[in-house]
């Protein structure tokens, strides 16, 4: 049986019910959105980041970005009135992606120390497969001078 129905020469896709694998609720909410950014709590973010590292261990890359986050959800208007928006708390926005799956978290200044320790341990544990840079021998440098 085909996965589409023909009605007067026009094909309409038929949606099939697919059981979701056991995963976090955040991913279940974004099931239909391909490449959608998922905002997680800091502990869930670290767990999913570990999964990304494990998935990309043999081939692939994981891209991580970090920036200051003031809580704005809309861009600042170029012209016109500027609202008096003052952030209550300094926050950091972390994003990670492997090109297909995107995750993010917001870390407040109160929990930065705890998150920093867990994050640094995670990076140390998963950055062991990096290729070492070839060092040129000193004899070649001495011959050049």
Protein Blocks (a to p, Z undefined) as FASTA:
>chain_A
ZZbdceehiacddddddddddddfklmmmmmpghiacdddfklmmmmmmmmmmmmmmgcc
ddddddddehiabdcdfbdcddddddfbdcddddddehjaccdddddfklmmmmmmmmmm
mmmmmmmmbccdddddfklmmmmZZ
